Amino acid sequence: MANASFKPLSFVDALFTATSATCVTGLIVVDTGRDLSFISQWIVLLLIQLGGIGVMTFTTALPLLAGQRIGLRQRMLMKGGLGMETPSGAVRLLIQVLKLTVFAEALGVLFLFFAFLQSDRPLRAAHLAVFHTISAFCNAGFSLFSDNLESFAATWAVPGIIMALIVAGGLGFPFYAEVASSLRTRRKLSPYSKLVVLVTLVLIASGGLLFSVTEWNNALKGLSPGLKVWNALFCAVTPRTAGFDTINVNALSSASILLTILLMIVGASSGSTGGGVKVTTIGVLFATMWSHLRGREDAVLWGRAISHTVLIRSISMVLIYLLTLFFSSFILLLIEPFPFRCLVFEVVSALGTVGLSMGITGDLSPAGKLILVALMFWGRVGLLTFMYSLLKKDHEGNVSYPEATFIVG
């Protein structure tokens, strides 16, 4: 994959790059724009597109496009990647996913083309527009610029378009399917879609405010007040599994690093191109906590009670996620010489398929890189597969046991 003018990639580095692209992470061990050939860049882009839509979803789309029927087994395999509980309506949603992807990416390419045309030749601007549009919509974070998007910190267009694509890709395909259905039937959005919008807006607004407070006279120094707010919003959007940056991560304060880590853990929405524990998971846990503090037995959102199954699933997801973070960080701290916060940041970024880095990825040992490879795969595929395996119900084997009281807290 490496450019002929540079030394070829080692097997570990090639595996790392391919995994990072397929799992739409964005962590890099080589400079994508400088060290990879034009053809290799397009291979990376293809892997990003495959990973963004979902490998299973994409491969299922091929026979559909060829006019063939899709069987129940393929529908069952596809439902997890689309964030569905049942295979019912999987083909219809798949068609909507493909249409949405083409539409969103076409708009992104168009707007970014004219933005990049201000400083680049038409052919180069087109190449940059296609690459960064797909990378942004798929929440991948790969960039052809050596400094990612830091050279655009003092501009409005490119960061704004990239933010819009990140949010669009992170809302989740089930959300768009419901919005389309609601527009046709004039029905109200479900509590799920309302929660997606609410938590997304709260995270962007509160994150932008906190980044403005912590970095106003630090990393954002030298920019106009308007651009400071614009870049603070970008800092709030991109950790939710995109991985682009207009401000170098190493320039951020410790408070901002902590905030970035929290946003990376939360991630995007279910059935989206992003990772993390998902916004609805966090929303369900906060709603449960709020109901408990108010003395309610059931957690309620918009007049609907949150089921016990959903609550248990949310708690399990967060616990598994945190345990993975702990043990992975512990192992890396044992074998790598880098500071604690750098390694923890790297682990959170890999597991959340984010792609932000404090600049140590390429300097990790082969063993350290392989750990991150495993984390990227687990964060994109393994964790989702594991959670859906927990949803298999065996009603015949269910046994009810008497309750016991435990002292907690």
C-alpha positions as CSV (number, residue, x, y, z in Angstrom):
1,M,0.0,0.0,0.0
2,A,2.9,2.4,0.5
3,N,4.0,4.9,-2.0
4,A,6.9,3.7,-4.2
5,S,9.1,6.6,-3.0
6,F,8.9,5.3,0.6
7,K,9.7,2.1,2.3
8,P,6.9,-0.5,2.1
9,L,4.6,-1.0,5.0
10,S,5.3,-3.9,7.4
11,F,2.6,-6.5,7.8
12,V,1.5,-5.1,11.1
13,D,1.3,-1.5,9.8
14,A,-0.7,-2.8,6.7
15,L,-3.0,-4.8,8.9
16,F,-3.4,-1.8,11.2
17,T,-4.3,0.6,8.3
18,A,-6.7,-1.9,6.8
19,T,-8.4,-2.5,10.1
20,S,-8.6,1.2,11.0
21,A,-10.3,1.9,7.6
22,T,-12.7,-1.1,7.7
23,C,-13.7,-0.3,11.3
24,V,-14.0,3.4,10.3
25,T,-11.6,4.4,13.1
26,G,-9.0,6.7,11.6
27,L,-6.0,5.9,13.7
28,I,-3.0,5.9,11.4
29,V,0.6,4.6,11.6
30,V,1.6,6.3,8.3
31,D,0.6,9.6,6.7
32,T,-2.4,8.7,4.4
33,G,-1.9,11.6,2.0
34,R,1.9,11.5,1.9
35,D,3.0,7.9,2.4
36,L,0.2,6.1,0.5
37,S,0.0,6.0,-3.3
38,F,-3.1,7.4,-5.1
39,I,-4.4,3.8,-5.7
40,S,-3.8,2.9,-2.0
41,Q,-5.7,6.0,-0.9
42,W,-8.7,4.7,-2.9
43,I,-8.3,1.3,-1.5
44,V,-8.5,2.9,2.0
45,L,-11.5,4.9,0.9
46,L,-13.3,1.7,-0.4
47,L,-12.6,0.0,3.0
48,I,-14.0,3.0,4.8
49,Q,-17.2,2.9,2.7
50,L,-17.6,-0.8,3.2
51,G,-17.0,-0.4,7.0
52,G,-19.3,2.6,7.2
53,I,-22.3,1.0,5.7
54,G,-21.4,-2.4,7.2
55,V,-19.6,-5.2,5.5
56,M,-22.6,-7.5,6.0
57,T,-25.1,-4.8,4.8
58,F,-23.0,-4.1,1.7
59,T,-22.5,-7.7,0.7
60,T,-26.3,-8.3,1.2
61,A,-26.9,-5.3,-1.1
62,L,-25.0,-6.8,-4.0
63,P,-27.6,-9.6,-4.8
64,L,-30.4,-7.1,-4.2
65,L,-28.9,-4.8,-6.8
66,A,-28.6,-7.8,-9.1
67,G,-32.3,-8.4,-8.8
68,Q,-32.0,-11.5,-6.6
69,R,-34.1,-12.3,-3.5
70,I,-32.6,-12.0,0.0
71,G,-33.3,-15.0,2.3
72,L,-34.2,-15.0,6.0
73,R,-30.7,-16.0,7.0
74,Q,-29.2,-12.9,5.2
75,R,-31.9,-10.7,6.8
76,M,-31.0,-12.1,10.2
77,L,-27.3,-11.4,9.7
78,M,-28.0,-7.9,8.4
79,K,-30.4,-6.7,11.1
80,G,-27.5,-6.2,13.7
81,G,-25.5,-3.9,11.3
82,L,-28.6,-1.8,10.7
83,G,-29.5,-1.5,14.4
84,M,-32.7,-3.5,14.1
85,E,-34.3,-5.8,16.7
86,T,-35.9,-8.1,14.2
87,P,-35.2,-8.9,10.5
88,S,-38.7,-7.6,9.5
89,G,-38.3,-4.8,7.1
90,A,-34.5,-5.3,6.8
91,V,-34.5,-5.2,3.0
92,R,-36.6,-2.0,2.9
93,L,-34.3,-0.3,5.4
94,L,-31.3,-1.5,3.4
95,I,-32.6,0.2,0.3
96,Q,-33.2,3.4,2.3
97,V,-29.7,3.2,3.7
98,L,-28.1,3.0,0.2
99,K,-30.3,5.9,-1.0
100,L,-29.4,8.0,2.1
101,T,-25.7,7.3,1.7
102,V,-25.6,8.2,-1.9
103,F,-27.6,11.4,-1.4
104,A,-25.7,12.6,1.7
105,E,-22.3,11.8,0.2
106,A,-23.2,13.5,-3.2
107,L,-24.2,16.7,-1.3
108,G,-21.0,16.5,0.7
109,V,-18.8,16.1,-2.3
110,L,-20.5,19.0,-4.1
111,F,-20.0,21.4,-1.2
112,L,-16.5,20.3,-0.3
113,F,-15.4,20.5,-3.9
114,F,-16.2,24.2,-4.0
115,A,-14.6,24.7,-0.6
116,F,-11.4,23.0,-1.6
117,L,-11.4,24.7,-5.0
118,Q,-10.5,28.0,-3.3
119,S,-7.0,26.7,-2.8
120,D,-6.5,23.7,-5.1
121,R,-6.7,22.7,-8.7
122,P,-10.1,21.2,-9.8
123,L,-8.9,17.6,-10.1
124,R,-7.1,17.8,-6.7
125,A,-10.2,19.5,-5.2
126,A,-12.4,16.7,-6.5
127,H,-10.2,14.0,-5.1
128,L,-10.1,15.8,-1.7
129,A,-13.8,16.3,-1.7
130,V,-14.7,12.6,-2.4
131,F,-12.2,11.3,0.1
132,H,-13.1,13.6,3.0
133,T,-16.8,13.4,2.3
134,I,-16.9,9.6,2.6
135,S,-14.5,9.7,5.5
136,A,-16.6,12.2,7.4
137,F,-20.0,10.6,6.7
138,C,-18.7,7.2,7.7
139,N,-17.2,8.8,10.8
140,A,-13.8,7.5,9.9
141,G,-11.5,10.5,10.4
142,F,-9.0,9.7,7.7
143,S,-7.5,12.8,6.0
144,L,-5.2,13.4,3.1
145,F,-3.7,16.4,4.9
146,S,-0.7,15.7,7.2
147,D,-2.1,18.0,9.9
148,N,-5.6,16.5,9.4
149,L,-7.9,19.6,9.2
150,E,-5.8,21.9,11.4
151,S,-4.9,24.2,8.4
152,F,-8.7,25.0,8.2
153,A,-9.1,26.1,11.8
154,A,-9.4,29.7,10.6
155,T,-12.0,29.0,8.0
156,W,-15.8,28.3,8.2
157,A,-16.7,26.2,5.2
158,V,-14.6,23.0,5.5
159,P,-15.1,22.5,9.3
160,G,-18.8,23.3,8.9
161,I,-19.4,20.8,6.1
162,I,-17.4,18.1,7.8
163,M,-19.4,18.6,11.1
164,A,-22.7,18.3,9.2
165,L,-21.5,15.0,7.6
166,I,-20.3,13.6,10.9
167,V,-23.6,14.4,12.6
168,A,-25.6,13.0,9.6
169,G,-23.7,9.8,9.6
170,G,-23.8,9.5,13.4
171,L,-27.6,9.8,13.8
172,G,-28.2,6.2,12.6
173,F,-30.1,4.7,9.7
174,P,-33.1,3.6,11.8
175,F,-33.6,7.2,12.8
176,Y,-33.8,8.4,9.2
177,A,-36.1,5.5,8.3
178,E,-38.5,6.6,11.0
179,V,-38.3,10.2,10.0
180,A,-39.1,9.3,6.4
181,S,-42.0,7.2,7.6
182,S,-43.3,9.9,9.9
183,L,-43.3,12.4,7.1
184,R,-45.3,10.1,4.9
185,T,-47.8,9.1,7.6
186,R,-47.7,12.3,9.7
187,R,-47.1,10.3,12.8
188,K,-45.1,11.5,15.7
189,L,-41.5,10.3,16.2
190,S,-41.0,7.5,18.7
191,P,-39.3,8.0,22.1
192,Y,-36.2,6.3,20.5
193,S,-35.8,9.0,17.8
194,K,-36.6,11.8,20.2
195,L,-33.9,10.5,22.6
196,V,-31.4,10.3,19.7
197,V,-32.1,14.0,18.8
198,L,-32.1,15.2,22.4
199,V,-28.9,13.5,23.6
200,T,-27.1,14.5,20.3
201,L,-28.1,18.2,20.7
202,V,-27.2,18.2,24.4
203,L,-23.8,16.6,23.8
204,I,-22.9,19.1,21.0
205,A,-24.2,22.2,22.8
206,S,-22.7,21.3,26.2
207,G,-19.5,20.0,24.7
208,G,-19.1,23.2,22.6
209,L,-19.7,25.3,25.7
210,L,-17.2,23.4,27.8
211,F,-14.5,23.4,25.1
212,S,-15.0,27.2,24.7
213,V,-14.5,27.7,28.5
214,T,-11.5,25.4,28.7
215,E,-9.7,26.4,25.5
216,W,-10.7,30.1,24.9
217,N,-7.3,31.5,25.9
218,N,-5.4,28.3,25.3
219,A,-5.7,26.1,22.1
220,L,-8.2,28.6,20.6
221,K,-6.1,31.6,21.2
222,G,-5.5,33.7,18.1
223,L,-8.8,33.0,16.5
224,S,-11.7,35.5,16.3
225,P,-14.6,34.9,18.8
226,G,-16.8,33.5,16.2
227,L,-14.1,31.0,15.0
228,K,-13.4,30.1,18.6
229,V,-17.0,29.0,19.1
230,W,-16.9,27.3,15.6
231,N,-13.8,25.2,16.5
232,A,-15.2,24.5,20.0
233,L,-18.3,23.0,18.4
234,F,-16.0,21.0,16.1
235,C,-14.1,19.7,19.1
236,A,-17.5,18.6,20.6
237,V,-18.7,16.9,17.4
238,T,-15.6,15.0,16.2
239,P,-14.9,12.9,19.4
240,R,-18.2,11.2,18.9
241,T,-16.3,8.7,16.7
242,A,-15.2,10.8,13.7
243,G,-11.6,11.6,14.5
244,F,-11.0,14.7,12.5
245,D,-9.4,17.7,14.3
246,T,-8.9,21.4,13.6
247,I,-7.1,21.8,16.9
248,N,-4.1,19.6,17.7
249,V,-5.1,17.2,20.5
250,N,-1.7,17.8,22.2
251,A,-2.5,21.5,22.5
252,L,-5.7,20.8,24.6
253,S,-5.7,21.2,28.3
254,S,-6.1,18.2,30.7
255,A,-9.8,19.2,31.3
256,S,-10.4,19.1,27.5
257,I,-8.7,15.8,27.2
258,L,-10.9,14.3,29.9
259,L,-14.0,15.8,28.1
260,T,-12.8,14.3,24.8
261,I,-12.5,10.9,26.4
262,L,-16.0,11.1,27.8
263,L,-17.4,12.0,24.4
264,M,-15.5,9.2,22.7
265,I,-17.0,6.7,25.1
266,V,-20.5,7.9,24.5
267,G,-20.1,7.8,20.7
268,A,-22.9,8.0,18.1
269,S,-26.3,6.4,17.6
270,S,-27.3,2.8,17.1
271,G,-27.3,1.6,13.5
272,S,-25.0,4.5,12.5
273,T,-21.5,4.7,11.0
274,G,-20.1,5.6,14.5
275,G,-19.1,3.6,17.5
276,G,-19.1,4.1,21.3
277,V,-21.6,2.8,23.8
278,K,-24.3,4.9,21.8
279,V,-26.3,8.0,22.8
280,T,-29.5,6.0,23.5
281,T,-27.6,3.8,26.0
282,I,-26.5,6.9,27.9
283,G,-29.9,8.4,27.6
284,V,-31.6,5.4,29.0
285,L,-29.2,5.2,32.0
286,F,-29.7,8.9,32.8
287,A,-33.5,8.6,32.5
288,T,-33.4,5.7,34.9
289,M,-31.3,7.6,37.3
290,W,-33.5,10.6,37.2
291,S,-36.7,8.5,37.7
292,H,-35.0,6.8,40.7
293,L,-34.1,10.2,42.2
294,R,-37.7,11.3,41.9
295,G,-38.9,8.1,43.6
296,R,-40.4,6.5,40.5
297,E,-40.3,2.7,40.2
298,D,-40.2,2.8,36.4
299,A,-38.1,5.0,34.1
300,V,-40.3,6.9,31.7
301,L,-39.5,8.9,28.6
302,W,-42.3,10.8,26.7
303,G,-45.0,8.8,28.4
304,R,-43.5,5.4,27.7
305,A,-41.8,3.2,30.2
306,I,-38.3,1.9,29.5
307,S,-38.4,-1.9,29.5
308,H,-36.4,-4.0,32.0
309,T,-34.7,-5.7,29.1
310,V,-33.5,-2.4,27.6
311,L,-32.2,-1.2,30.9
312,I,-30.3,-4.5,31.6
313,R,-28.8,-4.3,28.0
314,S,-27.7,-0.7,28.6
315,I,-26.0,-1.5,31.9
316,S,-24.3,-4.6,30.4
317,M,-23.1,-2.6,27.4
318,V,-21.5,0.1,29.6
319,L,-19.9,-2.5,32.0
320,I,-18.4,-4.5,29.2
321,Y,-17.1,-1.4,27.6
322,L,-15.5,-0.1,30.7
323,L,-14.0,-3.5,31.6
324,T,-12.5,-3.6,28.1
325,L,-11.1,-0.2,28.5
326,F,-9.5,-1.0,31.9
327,F,-7.8,-4.3,30.9
328,S,-6.6,-3.0,27.5
329,S,-5.2,0.1,29.2
330,F,-3.6,-2.0,31.9
331,I,-1.8,-4.2,29.3
332,L,-0.6,-1.3,27.2
333,L,0.7,0.5,30.3
334,L,2.8,-2.7,31.1
335,I,4.4,-3.0,27.6
336,E,4.6,0.6,26.4
337,P,6.8,3.5,27.7
338,F,4.4,6.3,27.0
339,P,2.5,8.4,29.6
340,F,-0.7,7.2,31.2
341,R,-3.0,9.7,29.6
342,C,-1.6,9.1,26.1
343,L,-2.1,5.4,26.3
344,V,-5.6,5.6,27.8
345,F,-6.6,8.2,25.2
346,E,-5.3,5.8,22.5
347,V,-7.3,2.9,23.9
348,V,-10.5,4.9,24.2
349,S,-10.1,6.1,20.6
350,A,-9.5,2.6,19.2
351,L,-12.4,1.0,21.1
352,G,-14.8,3.8,20.2
353,T,-13.6,3.7,16.6
354,V,-12.8,7.4,16.9
355,G,-9.3,8.0,15.4
356,L,-8.2,10.9,17.5
357,S,-4.6,10.5,18.8
358,M,-2.0,12.2,20.9
359,G,0.6,11.3,18.3
360,I,1.9,8.0,19.7
361,T,0.2,5.5,17.4
362,G,3.0,5.1,14.9
363,D,5.6,4.8,17.7
364,L,3.8,1.9,19.5
365,S,5.5,-1.5,19.4
366,P,4.1,-4.2,17.1
367,A,2.4,-5.8,20.1
368,G,0.8,-2.5,21.1
369,K,-0.4,-1.9,17.6
370,L,-2.0,-5.4,17.5
371,I,-3.8,-4.6,20.7
372,L,-5.3,-1.5,19.1
373,V,-6.2,-3.6,16.0
374,A,-8.1,-6.0,18.3
375,L,-9.8,-3.1,20.1
376,M,-10.9,-1.5,16.8
377,F,-12.4,-4.8,15.6
378,W,-14.0,-5.4,19.0
379,G,-15.4,-1.9,19.1
380,R,-16.9,-2.0,15.6
381,V,-17.9,-5.7,15.3
382,G,-17.2,-7.8,18.4
383,L,-19.1,-5.7,20.9
384,L,-22.2,-5.4,18.7
385,T,-22.2,-9.1,18.0
386,F,-21.7,-10.0,21.6
387,M,-24.6,-7.7,22.7
388,Y,-27.0,-9.3,20.1
389,S,-26.0,-12.8,21.3
390,L,-27.2,-11.7,24.7
391,L,-30.6,-10.9,23.2
392,K,-31.3,-14.5,22.3
393,K,-34.2,-15.6,24.4
394,D,-34.8,-19.1,25.5
395,H,-38.3,-18.8,27.0
396,E,-38.5,-22.5,27.7
397,G,-35.3,-22.4,29.8
398,N,-36.3,-19.3,31.8
399,V,-36.5,-19.9,35.5
400,S,-37.9,-17.5,38.1
401,Y,-36.0,-17.3,41.3
402,P,-37.0,-15.7,44.6
403,E,-35.7,-12.2,45.1
404,A,-33.0,-11.3,47.6
405,T,-32.1,-7.9,49.1
406,F,-28.6,-6.5,48.7
407,I,-27.2,-3.4,50.3
408,V,-25.6,-1.1,47.6
409,G,-24.1,2.3,47.7
